[in-house]
Amino acid sequence: MRKFETVLSAAAVAGAVSLLTAPAMAYSAKVRQACAGDYQSFCSQYAPDSTELRRCFESNRKGLTRTCKTALVDAGEVPARYLKKR
């Protein structure tokens, strides 16, 4: 009986973690619309809302359009310094 309870507890924790992290990974509709061209240009090989896509946007941030960067900043996805010219 103890093993069954442990398995149920582990499953409940895993389910709760996935519910908590899934919405946090999703980009808003505004960001998806503003960054659609950047996604096609730089990161289309990655699934939308994936960790890999976020890393791709980060590594290509200097090439992202101002529209995309502004949407990411407004959504709180990246710091405002992304809008500064370097």
HELIX and SHEET records of a PDB file:
HELIX    1   1 ARG A    2  MET A   25  1                                  24    
HELIX    2   2 ALA A   29  ALA A   34  1                                   6    
HELIX    3   3 ALA A   36  ASP A   38  1                                   3    
HELIX    4   4 TYR A   39  CYS A   43  3                                   5    
HELIX    5   5 THR A   51  SER A   59  1                                   9    
HELIX    6   6 ARG A   61  GLY A   63  5                                   3    
HELIX    7   7 ARG A   66  ASP A   74  1                                   9    
HELIX    8   8 ALA A   80  LEU A   83  5                                   4    
END                                                                             
